[in-house]
Amino acid sequence: MKNWDSILNDIKKTRRNDILNCAKKLFLTEGFHHVNMNDIAKAAAISRTTLYKYYGSIHEIAYAVQSLILIEIKKYETASTDNQPTVLDAIKNYISSSIDYTIKNPENRRFTMAFDSYYRASDMECVVNGEIVEKYIELIIELSGITLNLIKAGVENGELRSDIPVTVMSPMLIGLLIAHNQRLSTHGYNIALDNPDNIGVLNDAFIEMILSYIKR
């Protein structure tokens, strides 16, 4: 039987999740520029005072939503690379799992795209608490490290071409994958409009294009 402290922690965790889910929906539908703390409190059916007990600002909430999504993506992609016979197999599974995540969670990909556009591609990042930004950057580095480590391993064992520096090949792969996932998350239905198999064909061709380019 749970003690009172454990019950309270469960309640707080549930409320935090409710707040972040409501905030994510608002950010996606209304845009980051048009959402404030009052909007989120109303959507979460709590008072503004209660909301501030959990999060100190609108920016803290936005970064919390973004971080949760990236942690989820990291777990999803990391699991796909385990116990693979070759590095190329691991990279293929990594790319496939990233695309699969997008197909299953297009709203999360759209959120990360909107977040980057609002905070990282503008001066808005400078108004956010420095500690929050630092923790977020650490998470980004961990996420990009999945690709970097795979590329390094493939070059070292001779599976991948070595004429392109790892520090170039890794961000190139990440950039291509981000662009592909963003297109799927925003235009996936249009791509499949004539034939539902079109998305599968497109994804397979995309994966093969990358593997053909990076393998030795």
C-alpha positions in Angstrom: 0.0 0.0 0.0 1.4 3.4 -1.0 2.1 6.0 1.7 0.8 9.5 1.6 4.1 11.0 0.2 4.0 8.5 -2.7 0.4 9.3 -3.4 1.1 13.0 -3.5 4.1 12.5 -5.8 1.8 10.5 -8.2 -0.7 13.3 -8.2 2.0 15.9 -8.9 3.4 13.8 -11.7 -0.1 13.4 -13.3 -0.8 17.1 -13.0 2.6 18.0 -14.6 1.8 15.7 -17.5 -1.7 17.2 -17.8 -0.2 20.7 -17.9 2.4 19.8 -20.5 -0.1 17.9 -22.7 -2.5 20.9 -22.6 0.4 23.3 -23.4 1.6 21.2 -26.3 -1.9 21.3 -27.9 -2.1 25.0 -27.4 1.3 25.7 -28.8 0.5 23.7 -31.9 -2.9 25.1 -32.5 -2.4 28.8 -31.5 1.4 29.2 -32.1 4.1 30.0 -29.5 3.6 33.7 -29.9 -0.1 33.6 -28.8 -0.1 31.3 -25.8 0.3 32.6 -22.2 0.1 31.2 -18.7 -3.5 32.0 -18.4 -4.4 30.0 -21.5 -2.5 26.9 -20.2 -4.1 27.2 -16.7 -7.5 27.4 -18.3 -6.9 24.4 -20.6 -5.5 22.3 -17.7 -8.5 23.3 -15.5 -6.3 24.7 -12.7 -5.7 28.2 -11.3 -2.9 30.4 -12.5 -1.5 30.2 -9.0 -1.4 26.4 -9.1 0.3 26.5 -12.5 3.1 28.7 -11.2 3.7 26.1 -8.4 4.8 23.7 -11.2 6.4 26.0 -13.8 7.9 29.4 -13.4 7.2 30.7 -16.9 5.8 30.0 -20.3 9.3 29.3 -21.6 9.9 26.7 -18.9 6.8 24.9 -20.0 7.8 25.0 -23.7 11.3 23.7 -22.9 9.8 21.0 -20.7 7.5 19.8 -23.5 10.3 19.8 -26.0 12.6 17.9 -23.6 10.1 15.2 -22.9 9.6 14.7 -26.6 13.3 14.4 -27.3 13.8 12.0 -24.4 11.0 9.8 -25.8 12.7 10.0 -29.3 16.1 9.1 -27.8 14.7 6.0 -26.1 12.9 5.0 -29.3 16.0 5.4 -31.5 18.5 4.0 -29.0 16.5 0.8 -28.6 16.5 0.3 -32.4 20.3 0.1 -32.6 20.8 -2.6 -30.0 21.9 -6.1 -30.9 22.4 -5.5 -34.6 24.8 -7.7 -36.5 26.5 -4.8 -38.4 26.8 -1.0 -38.0 25.0 -0.6 -41.3 22.1 -2.7 -39.9 22.1 -0.5 -36.8 22.0 2.7 -38.9 19.3 1.3 -41.1 17.2 0.5 -38.0 18.0 3.8 -36.4 16.7 5.7 -39.5 13.7 3.4 -39.8 12.8 3.9 -36.1 13.1 7.6 -36.4 10.7 7.6 -39.4 8.4 5.2 -37.6 8.2 7.5 -34.6 7.2 10.4 -36.9 4.4 8.4 -38.5 3.1 7.4 -35.1 3.6 10.8 -33.5 3.4 13.5 -36.2 2.3 16.2 -33.7 5.5 15.7 -31.7 7.6 16.3 -34.7 5.6 19.4 -35.6 6.1 20.6 -32.1 9.9 20.2 -32.3 9.9 22.1 -35.6 7.8 25.0 -34.2 9.9 25.1 -31.1 13.2 25.3 -33.0 11.7 28.0 -35.2 10.5 30.1 -32.3 13.4 29.7 -29.8 16.5 28.5 -31.5 16.2 30.3 -34.9 15.4 33.6 -33.2 16.6 35.7 -30.3 13.9 34.3 -28.0 16.4 31.8 -26.5 18.2 34.7 -24.7 15.1 35.4 -22.5 15.0 31.8 -21.1 16.7 30.9 -17.9 20.3 29.9 -18.6 20.1 26.7 -16.6 17.1 25.5 -18.6 18.9 26.2 -21.9 22.0 24.4 -20.7 20.1 21.3 -19.7 18.4 21.3 -23.1 21.6 21.6 -25.0 23.0 18.7 -23.0 20.0 16.7 -24.2 20.6 17.7 -27.8 24.2 16.6 -27.6 23.2 13.2 -26.1 20.6 12.8 -28.9 23.1 13.6 -31.7 25.6 11.3 -30.0 23.6 8.3 -31.2 24.4 9.1 -34.8 27.9 10.2 -34.1 28.8 7.0 -32.3 27.3 4.8 -35.0 29.2 6.7 -37.7 32.5 6.5 -35.8 32.0 2.7 -35.3 31.3 2.2 -39.0 34.3 4.1 -40.1 36.6 2.3 -37.7 35.5 -1.2 -38.7 35.6 -0.4 -42.4 31.8 -0.5 -43.1 31.5 3.2 -43.8 33.5 5.4 -46.1 36.4 7.2 -44.5 36.9 10.0 -47.0 34.3 12.2 -45.4 35.1 13.3 -41.8 32.9 11.9 -39.1 32.2 15.4 -37.9 30.7 16.1 -41.4 28.9 12.8 -42.1 27.1 12.7 -38.7 25.4 16.2 -38.9 24.7 15.6 -42.5 22.7 12.5 -41.7 21.0 14.2 -38.8 20.0 17.1 -41.0 18.6 14.9 -43.8 16.6 12.8 -41.3 15.2 15.9 -39.6 14.1 17.4 -43.0 12.5 14.1 -44.0 10.7 13.7 -40.7 9.4 17.2 -40.8 8.0 16.7 -44.3 6.4 13.5 -43.3 4.8 15.2 -40.2 3.4 18.0 -42.2 2.7 16.6 -45.6 2.4 12.8 -45.0 -1.3 12.7 -45.9 -0.7 14.5 -49.2 2.1 12.2 -50.1 -0.1 9.2 -49.6 -3.2 10.7 -51.1 -3.1 8.8 -54.4 -1.7 5.6 -52.9 -1.2 4.8 -49.2 1.9 2.8 -50.2 3.6 5.9 -51.4 4.9 6.8 -48.0 6.5 3.3 -47.6 8.1 3.6 -51.0 9.4 7.1 -50.3 10.8 6.0 -46.9 12.5 2.9 -48.3 14.1 5.0 -51.1 15.2 7.6 -48.6 16.9 5.0 -46.4 18.6 3.3 -49.3 19.9 6.6 -50.6 21.6 7.4 -47.3 23.0 3.9 -46.9 24.3 3.8 -50.4 26.1 7.2 -49.9 27.7 6.4 -46.5 28.7 2.8 -47.0 32.2 1.9 -48.2 
